[in-house]
């Protein structure tokens, strides 16, 4: 399985938090399931062009949230407690929509323009 993770250098959010949010979303949405192994720290840091400490902090934060488990020699894996629930998925989607709407409004788009843009992204 290959992860598609990106960091936006123009986003004021720190890189570790951008990465934490993306991984948490993938786990909550069920794209990463219990037992799935994440890339080693050095590999992911190299792939993203960030310091190893950035990825280590991301993994540590997700461990504290109960979404990941790490074991020396066993790597970092999605925790069994990280299993997605329907309510988590709905909350995730609502949060993503709220973030999008807030960002679009911040750029000066009207609600009507936002609705049109979203509806064009959905298949008929």
Number of C-alpha atoms within 10 A of each C-alpha: 7 6 12 8 13 12 17 11 9 6 9 8 12 13 20 20 16 17 22 19 14 16 24 19 19 18 22 23 20 16 13 23 20 18 15 16 18 20 15 13 20 15 13 19 17 12 12 16 10 15 15 16 13 18 24 17 16 19 24 17 16 20 17 10 12 14 23 26 22 16 8 6 6 9 13 20 22 24 21 15 13 23 18 19 12 11 10 14 16 13 13 17 14 12 12 13 13 12 12 14 18 13 12 15 14 10 9 10 13 13 12 8 13 14 11 11 11 12 11 9 8 7 5 5
